[in-house]
Amino acid sequence: MKQAIAYYRVSTRRQGRSGLGLDAQQVAVASYCRLNGYSLVDEVVEVKSTRKQQSGLFEAMERCRCRKATLMVARLDRLGRDVEKIARLVKSDVEIVVTDNPHANRFTIHIIAAVDEEQRQRISETTKAALAAARKRGVILGKHGKVQARRNKKAADEFAYRLMPLLKMLKKRGIMSVRAIAQELNKQGVPTFRGNSQWHPSTVCALRNRLK
């Protein structure tokens, strides 16, 4: 039986939010191993609240080398959010499996990481610009105020237009129903606007509505 070593990363500030908690990661990895013939022989848990070096990750990779095991992570962002760092990891001599996108190869993982990074950068830039403009107009900014709503809408619209070429390509292949599109986007590992969930017919429908 193939051996696997799990790496879990949690933040003291974000534990449990958006499926990032330790329990959720452990369930995802254990389920994947059970269904795909892996023996989970070891686990490394790293708790961090800053962007400091992930020493636990390198420890997990070294254990994989020693035991010729596969490194298992529940989601790609558990490896980090820097595309250059992820590129170095996937080029290493350790096989890595991301359980929520297990069919992704080294090239695909790199592409997904790059898309995620660009998306975060655009959202950040849009946020800063909206807040600056609001301050100039004397708007009192609130977490749940109108400025937040406009900012989110603009970022979501930009995200939808970036996916328009892909939707057109799927249409040419005869993939037109919202269910079929959702399945194909998940299969290709295309991140959603939030970046932390699967595509569903409802999210595809919302995406289409933004493009009308």
Backbone as CSV, one residue per row, in Angstrom:
resi,resn,N_x,N_y,N_z,CA_x,CA_y,CA_z,C_x,C_y,C_z
1,MET,0.839,-1.200,0.000,0.000,0.000,0.000,0.876,1.253,0.000
2,LYS,0.475,2.255,-0.781,1.229,3.499,-0.849,1.146,4.246,0.485
3,GLN,2.235,4.882,0.843,2.277,5.618,2.111,2.074,7.112,1.875
4,ALA,1.435,7.761,2.833,1.190,9.202,2.748,1.490,9.852,4.092
5,ILE,1.986,11.072,4.012,2.212,11.893,5.206,1.434,13.186,5.009
6,ALA,0.610,13.520,5.976,-0.254,14.697,5.860,0.412,15.929,6.451
7,TYR,0.169,17.051,5.803,0.597,18.344,6.342,-0.631,19.214,6.506
8,TYR,-0.870,19.661,7.742,-2.000,20.530,8.043,-1.465,21.868,8.532
9,ARG,-2.042,22.947,8.028,-1.658,24.283,8.513,-2.908,25.021,8.957
10,VAL,-2.875,25.536,10.163,-3.984,26.322,10.682,-3.439,27.618,11.259
11,SER,-4.292,28.609,11.313,-3.928,29.904,11.870,-4.654,30.117,13.179
12,THR,-3.965,30.679,14.138,-4.594,30.946,15.428,-5.700,31.977,15.295
13,ARG,-5.676,32.767,14.220,-6.706,33.790,14.025,-7.846,33.314,13.158
14,ARG,-7.605,32.283,12.342,-8.616,31.903,11.364,-9.049,30.450,11.519
15,GLN,-8.673,29.833,12.617,-9.022,28.427,12.831,-10.520,28.211,12.652
16,GLY,-10.861,27.277,11.819,-12.255,26.900,11.651,-13.031,27.721,10.647
17,ARG,-12.495,28.821,10.156,-13.238,29.646,9.200,-13.089,29.080,7.793
18,SER,-14.187,29.088,7.066,-14.194,28.711,5.651,-13.600,27.334,5.407
19,GLY,-13.769,26.398,6.325,-13.271,25.048,6.126,-11.779,24.907,6.281
20,LEU,-11.143,25.895,6.907,-9.691,25.849,7.053,-9.249,25.206,8.366
21,GLY,-10.182,24.822,9.213,-9.834,24.283,10.512,-9.147,22.940,10.414
22,LEU,-8.489,22.567,11.495,-7.725,21.325,11.530,-8.610,20.112,11.294
23,ASP,-9.768,20.058,11.957,-10.655,18.905,11.815,-11.061,18.691,10.357
24,ALA,-11.400,19.782,9.675,-11.833,19.676,8.278,-10.708,19.157,7.390
25,GLN,-9.500,19.619,7.633,-8.361,19.153,6.838,-8.083,17.677,7.093
26,GLN,-8.162,17.269,8.352,-7.905,15.866,8.686,-8.947,14.947,8.057
27,VAL,-10.200,15.351,8.066,-11.257,14.541,7.466,-11.037,14.409,5.961
28,ALA,-10.670,15.515,5.302,-10.464,15.497,3.850,-9.320,14.559,3.470
29,VAL,-8.216,14.642,4.192,-7.054,13.806,3.880,-7.341,12.343,4.188
30,ALA,-7.926,12.073,5.347,-8.225,10.691,5.733,-9.182,10.039,4.742
31,SER,-10.183,10.778,4.298,-11.150,10.241,3.342,-10.479,9.920,2.015
32,TYR,-9.618,10.821,1.556,-8.938,10.589,0.290,-8.042,9.357,0.374
33,CYS,-7.289,9.244,1.464,-6.398,8.092,1.632,-7.184,6.785,1.651
34,ARG,-8.290,6.778,2.357,-9.098,5.567,2.473,-9.665,5.146,1.120
35,LEU,-10.065,6.106,0.314,-10.705,5.802,-0.966,-9.710,5.534,-2.092
36,ASN,-8.445,5.876,-1.873,-7.464,5.758,-2.958,-6.273,4.876,-2.614
37,GLY,-6.406,4.065,-1.590,-5.396,3.063,-1.304,-4.112,3.586,-0.704
38,TYR,-4.195,4.654,0.077,-3.024,5.174,0.771,-3.091,4.821,2.253
39,SER,-1.938,4.558,2.831,-1.838,4.383,4.272,-1.273,5.672,4.867
40,LEU,-2.055,6.337,5.716,-1.619,7.592,6.326,-0.708,7.260,7.504
41,VAL,0.595,7.384,7.309,1.562,6.906,8.287,2.052,7.991,9.235
42,ASP,1.815,9.253,8.909,2.328,10.327,9.764,1.570,11.616,9.456
43,GLU,1.592,12.542,10.397,0.947,13.838,10.238,1.835,14.928,10.837
44,VAL,1.848,16.069,10.191,2.552,17.245,10.713,1.545,18.383,10.781
45,VAL,1.363,18.940,11.964,0.432,20.053,12.159,1.225,21.308,12.457
46,GLU,0.970,22.345,11.692,1.658,23.622,11.908,0.633,24.696,12.242
47,VAL,0.817,25.324,13.373,-0.058,26.421,13.795,0.733,27.715,13.671
48,LYS,0.214,28.627,12.893,0.921,29.886,12.689,-0.085,31.012,12.529
49,SER,0.282,32.186,12.974,-0.591,33.346,12.860,0.047,34.455,12.043
50,THR,1.233,34.205,11.489,1.926,35.187,10.660,2.408,34.510,9.398
51,ARG,3.101,35.258,8.553,3.622,34.711,7.300,5.067,34.230,7.450
52,LYS,5.463,33.868,8.635,6.821,33.403,8.853,7.067,32.084,8.129
53,GLN,8.334,31.663,8.096,8.709,30.443,7.402,7.922,29.253,7.922
54,GLN,7.456,28.410,7.006,6.696,27.231,7.395,7.659,26.073,7.649
55,SER,8.264,26.046,8.819,9.225,24.992,9.129,8.559,23.629,9.161
56,GLY,7.288,23.579,9.579,6.581,22.308,9.622,6.424,21.683,8.248
57,LEU,6.229,22.507,7.217,6.088,22.000,5.859,7.365,21.309,5.405
58,PHE,8.493,21.934,5.675,9.761,21.339,5.267,10.066,20.079,6.075
59,GLU,9.621,20.052,7.302,9.763,18.836,8.107,8.933,17.707,7.504
60,ALA,7.710,18.017,7.087,6.844,17.012,6.486,7.449,16.486,5.182
61,MET,8.013,17.375,4.381,8.612,16.951,3.119,9.835,16.078,3.364
62,GLU,10.607,16.388,4.391,11.777,15.573,4.708,11.351,14.175,5.166
63,ARG,10.281,14.092,5.933,9.761,12.791,6.354,9.304,11.990,5.142
64,CYS,8.715,12.693,4.163,8.291,12.008,2.935,9.495,11.430,2.191
65,ARG,10.569,12.184,2.134,11.769,11.696,1.446,12.316,10.451,2.131
66,CYS,12.334,10.491,3.451,12.893,9.364,4.211,12.058,8.094,4.017
67,ARG,10.760,8.246,3.917,9.876,7.083,3.828,9.354,6.847,2.415
68,LYS,9.820,7.684,1.469,9.358,7.610,0.085,7.827,7.665,0.037
69,ALA,7.290,8.600,0.799,5.844,8.756,0.909,5.378,9.964,0.110
70,THR,4.073,10.040,-0.083,3.439,11.168,-0.769,2.977,12.189,0.260
71,LEU,3.228,13.470,-0.031,2.758,14.534,0.846,1.306,14.847,0.517
72,MET,0.456,14.815,1.534,-0.971,15.074,1.344,-1.361,16.394,2.003
73,VAL,-2.043,17.244,1.259,-2.623,18.461,1.829,-4.087,18.536,1.416
74,ALA,-4.914,19.106,2.279,-6.347,19.168,1.988,-6.652,20.140,0.861
75,ARG,-5.925,21.268,0.845,-6.151,22.286,-0.180,-4.835,22.940,-0.541
76,LEU,-4.791,23.483,-1.738,-3.550,24.056,-2.244,-3.045,25.193,-1.368
77,ASP,-3.957,26.017,-0.837,-3.514,27.168,-0.056,-2.880,26.774,1.276
78,ARG,-2.977,25.485,1.655,-2.281,25.031,2.866,-0.781,24.982,2.631
79,LEU,-0.358,24.883,1.383,1.069,24.920,1.077,1.602,26.341,1.122
80,GLY,0.717,27.317,0.998,1.120,28.713,0.973,0.335,29.459,-0.087
81,ARG,0.518,30.755,-0.140,-0.213,31.588,-1.087,0.700,32.293,-2.080
82,ASP,1.985,31.983,-2.045,2.947,32.598,-2.952,3.212,31.642,-4.115
83,VAL,2.937,32.092,-5.337,3.027,31.203,-6.489,4.457,30.719,-6.720
84,GLU,5.463,31.547,-6.463,6.840,31.127,-6.661,7.221,30.026,-5.674
85,LYS,6.736,30.156,-4.450,7.018,29.134,-3.446,6.380,27.811,-3.832
86,ILE,5.123,27.858,-4.268,4.430,26.628,-4.656,5.108,25.999,-5.869
87,ALA,5.591,26.827,-6.794,6.293,26.307,-7.963,7.536,25.527,-7.540
88,ARG,8.257,26.040,-6.548,9.446,25.337,-6.065,9.064,24.010,-5.404
89,LEU,7.960,24.029,-4.674,7.537,22.812,-3.975,7.164,21.707,-4.955
90,VAL,6.387,22.048,-5.978,5.929,21.017,-6.908,7.059,20.509,-7.794
91,LYS,8.167,21.254,-7.885,9.316,20.799,-8.656,10.260,19.939,-7.821
92,SER,9.984,19.798,-6.538,10.857,19.021,-5.663,10.699,17.534,-5.960
93,ASP,11.492,16.719,-5.257,11.456,15.275,-5.477,10.380,14.587,-4.652
94,VAL,9.505,15.357,-4.020,8.419,14.794,-3.215,7.120,14.906,-3.996
95,GLU,6.417,13.793,-4.119,5.113,13.817,-4.784,4.093,14.477,-3.857
96,ILE,3.298,15.388,-4.411,2.310,16.121,-3.624,0.920,15.858,-4.195
97,VAL,-0.021,15.554,-3.319,-1.415,15.382,-3.715,-2.260,16.390,-2.951
98,VAL,-3.045,17.164,-3.681,-3.996,18.103,-3.090,-5.357,17.422,-3.150
99,THR,-5.906,17.071,-1.994,-7.061,16.174,-1.988,-8.323,16.771,-2.602
100,ASP,-8.467,18.103,-2.608,-9.675,18.666,-3.220,-9.500,18.882,-4.727
101,ASN,-8.329,18.543,-5.253,-8.074,18.594,-6.688,-7.037,17.521,-7.030
102,PRO,-7.353,16.263,-6.780,-6.349,15.200,-6.859,-5.817,14.916,-8.258
103,HIS,-6.540,15.334,-9.290,-6.101,15.056,-10.665,-5.147,16.128,-11.200
104,ALA,-4.915,17.146,-10.411,-4.015,18.219,-10.859,-2.573,17.704,-10.884
105,ASN,-1.886,17.965,-11.998,-0.474,17.605,-12.075,0.378,18.804,-11.685
106,ARG,1.684,18.665,-11.784,2.575,19.745,-11.349,2.301,21.039,-12.110
107,PHE,2.069,20.928,-13.414,1.800,22.113,-14.225,0.484,22.770,-13.807
108,THR,-0.548,21.948,-13.629,-1.862,22.480,-13.260,-1.828,23.168,-11.905
109,ILE,-1.136,22.564,-10.943,-1.017,23.169,-9.617,-0.390,24.554,-9.718
110,HIS,0.635,24.666,-10.556,1.304,25.958,-10.748,0.338,26.985,-11.328
111,ILE,-0.451,26.574,-12.324,-1.405,27.486,-12.965,-2.470,27.947,-11.973
112,ILE,-3.025,26.994,-11.205,-4.063,27.340,-10.230,-3.518,28.329,-9.201
113,ALA,-2.280,28.091,-8.741,-1.665,28.991,-7.764,-1.503,30.390,-8.352
114,ALA,-1.130,30.461,-9.640,-0.944,31.762,-10.289,-2.272,32.502,-10.418
115,VAL,-3.337,31.774,-10.785,-4.666,32.389,-10.899,-5.129,32.903,-9.539
116,ASP,-4.929,32.088,-8.499,-5.322,32.498,-7.148,-4.596,33.769,-6.723
117,GLU,-3.283,33.819,-6.998,-2.492,34.973,-6.591,-2.946,36.232,-7.326
118,GLU,-3.197,36.098,-8.629,-3.656,37.261,-9.407,-5.007,37.745,-8.894
119,GLN,-5.887,36.790,-8.572,-7.211,37.149,-8.085,-7.118,37.918,-6.768
120,ARG,-6.279,37.424,-5.850,-6.114,38.119,-4.562,-5.549,39.521,-4.769
121,GLN,-4.598,39.644,-5.715,-3.990,40.944,-5.975,-5.005,41.933,-6.537
122,ARG,-5.851,41.468,-7.458,-6.858,42.347,-8.059,-7.906,42.778,-7.028
123,ILE,-8.309,41.838,-6.188,-9.274,42.174,-5.147,-8.676,43.192,-4.186
124,SER,-7.401,42.991,-3.847,-6.728,43.923,-2.945,-6.640,45.314,-3.558
125,GLU,-6.266,45.373,-4.836,-6.147,46.673,-5.505,-7.507,47.365,-5.606
126,THR,-8.532,46.585,-5.942,-9.881,47.148,-6.040,-10.348,47.676,-4.693
127,THR,-10.059,46.919,-3.648,-10.436,47.329,-2.291,-9.774,48.637,-1.898
128,LYS,-8.471,48.723,-2.118,-7.732,49.933,-1.743,-8.249,51.148,-2.511
129,ALA,-8.494,50.968,-3.812,-8.970,52.086,-4.633,-10.351,52.548,-4.178
130,ALA,-11.235,51.592,-3.872,-12.587,51.948,-3.438,-12.570,52.673,-2.099
131,LEU,-11.750,52.188,-1.180,-11.672,52.822,0.138,-11.086,54.229,0.043
132,ALA,-10.056,54.378,-0.802,-9.446,55.698,-0.957,-10.440,56.694,-1.541
133,ALA,-11.192,56.248,-2.559,-12.184,57.122,-3.183,-13.280,57.488,-2.185
134,ALA,-13.675,56.524,-1.372,-14.721,56.787,-0.383,-14.252,57.786,0.661
135,ARG,-13.016,57.646,1.085,-12.484,58.583,2.086,-12.463,60.010,1.542
136,LYS,-12.106,60.155,0.264,-12.064,61.482,-0.344,-13.452,62.119,-0.372
137,ARG,-14.477,61.291,-0.486,-15.840,61.810,-0.512,-16.397,62.009,0.898
138,GLY,-15.581,61.684,1.898,-16.013,61.862,3.276,-16.915,60.762,3.792
139,VAL,-16.922,59.616,3.103,-17.763,58.504,3.529,-17.160,57.848,4.767
140,ILE,-17.994,57.578,5.746,-17.556,56.847,6.926,-17.635,55.365,6.586
141,LEU,-16.494,54.718,6.583,-16.429,53.344,6.115,-16.846,52.373,7.206
142,GLY,-17.649,51.413,6.823,-18.084,50.371,7.748,-17.929,49.020,7.114
143,LYS,-17.721,48.021,7.924,-17.485,46.670,7.424,-18.631,46.184,6.562
144,HIS,-19.858,46.532,6.952,-21.012,46.028,6.227,-21.755,47.140,5.473
145,GLY,-21.048,48.207,5.188,-21.679,49.347,4.539,-21.757,49.233,3.035
146,LYS,-22.261,50.305,2.437,-22.439,50.313,0.991,-21.111,50.262,0.252
147,VAL,-20.084,50.855,0.831,-18.778,50.832,0.173,-18.295,49.403,0.021
148,GLN,-18.474,48.608,1.047,-18.077,47.206,0.995,-18.832,46.470,-0.101
149,ALA,-20.122,46.729,-0.208,-20.947,46.053,-1.207,-20.512,46.424,-2.623
150,ARG,-20.248,47.714,-2.852,-19.814,48.136,-4.184,-18.456,47.547,-4.531
151,ARG,-17.598,47.498,-3.550,-16.267,46.934,-3.764,-16.360,45.458,-4.152
152,ASN,-17.169,44.706,-3.431,-17.329,43.284,-3.726,-17.936,43.060,-5.106
153,LYS,-18.909,43.900,-5.470,-19.561,43.753,-6.775,-18.575,43.998,-7.907
154,LYS,-17.767,45.031,-7.771,-16.802,45.339,-8.817,-15.796,44.216,-8.980
155,ALA,-15.304,43.693,-7.869,-14.328,42.600,-7.927,-14.947,41.353,-8.540
156,ALA,-16.207,41.068,-8.182,-16.895,39.890,-8.721,-17.147,40.045,-10.218
157,ASP,-17.496,41.247,-10.659,-17.711,41.495,-12.086,-16.414,41.289,-12.874
158,GLU,-15.314,41.788,-12.340,-14.027,41.623,-13.020,-13.651,40.152,-13.110
159,PHE,-13.915,39.419,-12.038,-13.624,37.990,-12.026,-14.449,37.268,-13.099
160,ALA,-15.726,37.632,-13.220,-16.603,37.001,-14.206,-16.100,37.243,-15.624
161,TYR,-15.674,38.455,-15.928,-15.204,38.759,-17.277,-13.896,38.054,-17.607
162,ARG,-13.083,37.765,-16.592,-11.849,37.015,-16.835,-12.158,35.568,-17.212
163,LEU,-13.298,35.059,-16.752,-13.675,33.680,-17.068,-14.485,33.569,-18.352
164,MET,-14.845,34.697,-18.963,-15.679,34.659,-20.175,-15.050,33.828,-21.293
165,PRO,-13.742,33.966,-21.599,-13.160,33.141,-22.676,-13.286,31.646,-22.396
166,LEU,-13.127,31.252,-21.136,-13.242,29.843,-20.786,-14.674,29.346,-20.988
167,LEU,-15.660,30.161,-20.618,-17.059,29.780,-20.808,-17.383,29.631,-22.291
168,LYS,-16.833,30.505,-23.110,-17.063,30.413,-24.550,-16.451,29.136,-25.117
169,MET,-15.282,28.764,-24.606,-14.629,27.541,-25.064,-15.462,26.311,-24.682
170,LEU,-16.004,26.328,-23.468,-16.845,25.215,-23.031,-18.106,25.118,-23.879
171,LYS,-18.657,26.270,-24.254,-19.858,26.288,-25.092,-19.590,25.637,-26.438
172,LYS,-18.411,25.904,-27.008,-18.046,25.307,-28.287,-17.920,23.790,-28.169
173,ARG,-17.594,23.318,-26.982,-17.467,21.876,-26.747,-18.808,21.248,-26.384
174,GLY,-19.870,22.056,-26.390,-21.193,21.542,-26.090,-21.522,21.496,-24.613
175,ILE,-20.671,22.096,-23.795,-20.901,22.140,-22.353,-21.621,23.441,-22.054
176,MET,-22.958,23.366,-21.907,-23.753,24.587,-21.841,-24.635,24.688,-20.596
177,SER,-25.063,23.571,-20.026,-25.924,23.654,-18.845,-25.102,24.092,-17.636
178,VAL,-25.763,24.732,-16.682,-25.034,25.227,-15.514,-24.422,24.066,-14.727
179,ARG,-25.099,22.928,-14.693,-24.569,21.761,-13.980,-23.316,21.221,-14.663
180,ALA,-23.368,21.115,-15.984,-22.218,20.604,-16.735,-21.031,21.557,-16.634
181,ILE,-21.310,22.857,-16.688,-20.228,23.850,-16.560,-19.591,23.763,-15.184
182,ALA,-20.409,23.652,-14.139,-19.879,23.545,-12.775,-18.984,22.329,-12.647
183,GLN,-19.406,21.201,-13.197,-18.615,19.981,-13.124,-17.287,20.139,-13.845
184,GLU,-17.299,20.795,-14.996,-16.072,20.968,-15.770,-15.114,21.939,-15.081
185,LEU,-15.640,23.013,-14.516,-14.781,23.973,-13.806,-14.125,23.314,-12.597
186,ASN,-14.886,22.490,-11.879,-14.313,21.769,-10.741,-13.263,20.768,-11.209
187,LYS,-13.533,20.098,-12.325,-12.599,19.121,-12.871,-11.280,19.774,-13.250
188,GLN,-11.353,20.981,-13.810,-10.146,21.689,-14.233,-9.464,22.426,-13.085
189,GLY,-10.102,22.428,-11.917,-9.492,23.089,-10.763,-9.544,24.598,-10.825
190,VAL,-10.510,25.134,-11.563,-10.647,26.589,-11.668,-11.208,27.121,-10.346
191,PRO,-10.527,28.064,-9.703,-11.018,28.577,-8.419,-12.271,29.433,-8.587
192,THR,-13.127,29.413,-7.581,-14.297,30.287,-7.570,-13.864,31.697,-7.184
193,PHE,-14.805,32.626,-7.199,-14.483,34.000,-6.820,-13.928,34.056,-5.398
194,ARG,-14.524,33.305,-4.487,-14.046,33.275,-3.109,-12.781,32.455,-2.965
195,GLY,-12.560,31.548,-3.911,-11.339,30.768,-3.905,-11.300,29.632,-2.912
196,ASN,-12.361,29.404,-2.179,-12.311,28.386,-1.132,-13.502,27.440,-1.181
197,SER,-14.098,27.281,-2.352,-15.270,26.423,-2.449,-15.359,25.812,-3.837
198,GLN,-16.291,24.874,-4.006,-16.523,24.221,-5.281,-17.546,25.008,-6.106
199,TRP,-17.498,24.799,-7.412,-18.519,25.375,-8.277,-19.803,24.562,-8.152
200,HIS,-20.933,25.263,-8.164,-22.244,24.636,-8.133,-23.094,25.284,-9.231
201,PRO,-24.191,24.642,-9.639,-25.053,25.267,-10.649,-25.462,26.688,-10.279
202,SER,-25.698,26.927,-8.994,-26.110,28.268,-8.561,-25.004,29.298,-8.762
203,THR,-23.734,28.908,-8.494,-22.637,29.863,-8.677,-22.372,30.111,-10.147
204,VAL,-22.555,29.085,-10.987,-22.410,29.275,-12.428,-23.506,30.201,-12.944
205,CYS,-24.724,30.027,-12.427,-25.833,30.886,-12.830,-25.551,32.346,-12.454
206,ALA,-25.023,32.556,-11.243,-24.674,33.915,-10.818,-23.590,34.504,-11.688
207,LEU,-22.632,33.658,-12.083,-21.548,34.103,-12.969,-22.114,34.556,-14.315
208,ARG,-23.017,33.758,-14.869,-23.648,34.121,-16.154,-24.421,35.425,-16.052
209,ASN,-25.121,35.611,-14.956,-25.909,36.836,-14.782,-25.032,38.076,-14.781
210,ARG,-23.826,37.952,-14.263,-22.903,39.102,-14.251,-22.414,39.440,-15.667
211,LEU,-22.478,38.478,-16.555,-21.984,38.693,-17.912,-23.061,39.154,-18.879
212,LYS,-24.299,39.246,-18.400,-25.416,39.679,-19.281,-25.355,41.192,-19.534
